[in-house]
Amino acid sequence: MKSLDDLIGEGVSGRTVLVRSDLNVPLDGDRITDDGRIRASVPTLRALLDAGARVVVTAHLGRPKGGPDPKYSLAPVAARLGELLGAEVTLAEHGDRARAAVSALDGADGRGGVVLLENIRFDPRETAKNDDDRAAFARELSELAGPSGAFVSDGFGVVHRKQASVYDVALDLPAYAGGLVLAEVEVLRKLTTEPERPYAVVLGGSKVSDKLAVIDALLPRVDALLVGGGMCFTFLAAQGYGVGDSLLERDQIDTCRRLLESGKIVLPVDVVVADDFSAEANTRTVAVDAIPDGWKGLDVGPDTVAAFAEVLGGARTVFWNGPMGVFELAPFAEGTRGVAQAIVDATAATPGAFSVVGGGDSAAAVRALGLPEDGFSHISTGGGASLEFLEGKDLPGIAVLEKS
């Protein structure tokens, strides 16, 4: 697929470039609690501005239903993006206001501002199942770029979606992969084609059913698969343990028994339990065969962290997706912190070791818990996209670039 470097080499001074970024960041009211995805979008946008392009960005925030919703406005994102770029970022509503804002851009000297279109999902055609509806919206977006325009796909977190601003626009404009997308694909291909061994995967999160496809895909390829988070309790139930009021998918117990037959799955040996889902709850650390009735497991315990660290310490390739517990609440953060630190330590101690954080909550945990981002070889911006890539699925946003 053609790259951002190819586009800049062709010359973009004075041309309008439509960029699909992933700016879907967590908010607390109007406050951005983790700006990692915004920071990751900056290098591609900065390169285009420096080359003299007139830059128009599309992105989404959350899952608005059926139309504009102030709760999902990109206004806080526009302000933060402007700070990071050192350039004016104009937030423009779709339609006439977007066209006027794009017309006002001056990118010929490389110091022009950026137009960020308001939440692209405010238009229901963005996510429409009907191809014609999506194509019509894509044409409106493409017209903003004009006859000499181009499209850069730089939102890896959405390339697994067949949506107008991700897929259909790439059929209308000359399409290029941004630096972020290229880096993500390169890293994930390294995990799927002859990774250095031993290869260990750490999976967390709440539900086995959410990760079942990737577990099935990874088990034949890995040397060890370490399971934490809420999903571990269904595996423990499959071993015959009582799990109290912990999260449990009863319909997945037989599936977990089948997966355990591989002999590669490593489960917690102790957990932190609480009598309520609250930072103020009473807590205990107990062995997995001693979870009290009425209590729920909300983190892995210190013995589990030590056991996982022993496996990770011998690994040359590590992929981690999903927290070990409810890390957002202080009493249940130490499992995630400990396992993440073990990955950092293993990466530092083993020459040539390669560690990947699989986006989403895992990437947020790294930053929220104050772990060194440069302690990992790569922190992905796309949780769901990363998992689908590892499952071996075709990602529409990548496939369309490869055809361009």
Buried (B, 14 or more C-beta within 10 A) or exposed (E): BBBBEEBBEEEBEBBBBBBBBBBBBBBEEEEBEBBBBBBBBBBBBBBBBEBBBBBBBBBBBBEBEEEBBEEBBBBBBBEBBBEBBEBEBBBBBBEEBBBEBBEEBEBEEBEBBBBBBBBBBBBEBBBBEEEEBBBBBBBBBBBBBBEEBBBBBBBBBBBBBBBBBBBBBBBBBBBBBBBBBBBBBEBBEBBBEEBEEBBBBBBBBBBBEBBBBBBEBBBEBBBBBBBBBBBBBBBBBBEEBBBBBBBBBEEBBEBBBEBBEEEBBBBBBBBBBBBEEEBEBEBBBBEBEEBEEEBBBBBBBBBBBEBBBEBBBEBBBBBBBBBBBBBBBEBBBBBBBBBBBBBBBBBEEBEEBBBBBBBBBBBBBBBBBEBEEEBBBBBBBBBBBBBBBBBEBEBBBBBBBEEB
